[in-house]
Structure formats: structure tokens, C-alpha cells
Amino acid sequence: MSVQKDEILEKIQAKGLNVPQVAEAIQFDPTLLGLYLAGDSYPVPTRILKKLSEALAN
């Protein structure tokens, strides 16, 4: 799993959020975001990582 993916998951957990809440914040499909954030080696597209980082920075 990529380091960025791990960092995003840690930030989500630290803020006490779940995938559907984060997906709503970035206006993205929660099912698809859940698949991207699954604990596997499949990469998350850069544009989604950027949106997630921006949403979690607030």
C-alpha cells in the first residue's frame, strides 16, 4: 500500500470520520472511495488524493 494512502487513512481515523462522510465532503461516490481506500496495493488517483488531503486539512 502506498505511503500516501496510509497517511490519508490515518488522518480519516484521527478525525473520527468514516469513508462515506469523507466521500460526501469531496463530493465523490462513497462506494468507489471505499474501494480505492481498501487495504491493498491498488493506487489511488492523484486527483482524489489531492481532494482528500484538502478536505482533511480543514
Secondary structure, DSSP 8 states (H G I E B T S, - for coil): --HHHHHHHHHHHHTT--HHHHHHHTT--HHHHHHHTSSSS----HHHHHHHHHHHH-
